[in-house]
Amino acid sequence: GAATNIIYGLALGYKSAIVPVFLLSLIVYGAHTLAGFYGIALAALGMLSTLATCLAIDVYGPVCDNAGGIAEMCELHPSVREKTDALDAAGNTTAAIGKGFAIGSACLVGLALFGAFVTRLNDTGAKVTV
């Protein structure tokens, strides 16, 4: 029934997150092993350096969606709407990929900021262990 489909969809979504989580974990471990929290900060900076490209990819879907709406309001030939719908579907896929990349870089930045906070606390004399 419907409940089984919902549970199956959630399980499939969780499975699709396994590989990115392991890759991000390996990046954090490797960066920390090589250069400590400085390495994690560099990994975060590397992911954030492509921010302009990620934003451009994220904007692609809404632009195509607006173009399809304009084509429909202007009563253009239905083939125009079919083309803009195909472009909109591609834009939704690229937006989903861009959001995952943004979440990964936010995770690295948060970890680097936490490391800087702990380091600053230890410099002031407070003993904090992670």
C-alpha positions in Angstrom: 0.0 0.0 0.0 0.9 3.7 0.3 2.7 3.2 3.7 5.0 0.6 2.2 5.9 2.8 -0.7 6.7 5.7 1.6 9.0 3.5 3.7 10.6 2.1 0.6 11.2 5.7 -0.7 12.8 6.7 2.6 15.0 3.7 2.6 16.1 4.3 -0.9 16.9 8.0 -0.1 18.9 6.9 2.9 20.9 4.4 0.8 21.7 7.2 -1.7 23.3 9.2 1.1 25.7 6.5 2.2 28.4 7.1 -0.4 28.6 10.9 0.0 28.7 10.5 3.8 31.6 8.1 3.6 33.4 10.3 1.1 33.0 13.3 3.4 34.2 11.3 6.4 37.3 10.1 4.5 38.0 13.7 3.5 37.7 14.9 7.1 39.9 12.0 8.4 42.5 12.5 5.7 42.7 16.3 6.1 42.9 16.0 9.9 45.6 13.3 9.7 47.7 15.3 7.3 47.4 18.8 8.8 45.0 18.8 11.8 42.2 21.3 11.9 44.1 23.5 9.4 43.7 20.6 6.8 40.0 20.5 7.5 39.8 24.3 7.0 41.7 23.9 3.7 39.3 21.2 2.6 36.4 23.4 3.4 38.0 26.3 1.5 38.5 24.0 -1.5 34.8 23.1 -1.6 33.7 26.7 -1.1 36.0 27.9 -3.9 33.5 26.6 -6.4 30.7 28.6 -4.9 30.1 30.7 -7.9 29.6 27.6 -10.1 27.3 26.0 -7.6 25.1 29.1 -7.5 25.0 29.3 -11.2 23.9 25.7 -11.4 21.3 26.2 -8.7 19.7 29.1 -10.6 19.3 27.2 -13.9 16.1 25.4 -12.9 14.0 28.4 -11.9 15.1 30.3 -15.0 13.9 27.4 -17.2 10.7 27.2 -15.2 10.0 30.9 -15.7 10.7 30.5 -19.4 8.1 27.7 -19.6 5.6 29.8 -17.7 6.1 32.7 -20.1 5.8 30.4 -23.1 2.5 29.1 -21.8 1.1 32.6 -21.0 2.1 33.8 -24.5 0.3 30.7 -25.9 3.3 29.6 -27.9 3.3 26.3 -29.7 3.1 23.3 -27.3 6.6 22.1 -28.5 8.1 25.1 -26.8 6.6 24.1 -23.5 7.9 20.5 -24.0 11.4 21.8 -24.5 11.3 24.1 -21.5 9.9 21.3 -19.3 12.8 19.1 -20.3 15.2 21.9 -19.5 13.4 22.5 -16.2 13.9 18.8 -15.3 17.6 19.0 -16.0 17.7 22.2 -13.9 16.0 20.4 -11.0 18.6 17.6 -11.1 21.5 20.1 -11.2 20.0 22.0 -8.3 19.7 18.8 -6.2 23.4 18.1 -6.9 24.4 21.7 -5.9 22.5 21.5 -2.7 24.3 18.3 -1.7 27.6 20.0 -2.4 26.6 23.0 -0.3 25.7 20.7 2.6 29.0 19.0 2.4 31.0 22.2 2.4 28.9 23.6 5.3 29.7 20.4 7.3 33.5 21.0 6.8 33.2 24.7 7.6 31.3 23.9 10.8 33.9 21.4 11.8 36.7 23.8 11.2 35.0 26.5 13.2 34.5 24.1 16.1 38.2 23.2 16.0 39.1 26.9 16.0 36.8 27.4 19.0 38.4 24.6 20.9 41.9 25.8 20.1 41.0 29.3 21.3 39.6 27.9 24.5 42.7 25.9 25.1 44.9 29.0 24.5 43.0 30.9 27.2 43.8 28.2 29.7 40.5 26.3 29.7 41.3 22.6 29.2 38.9 21.2 26.6 39.3 17.8 25.0 37.5 16.7 21.9 
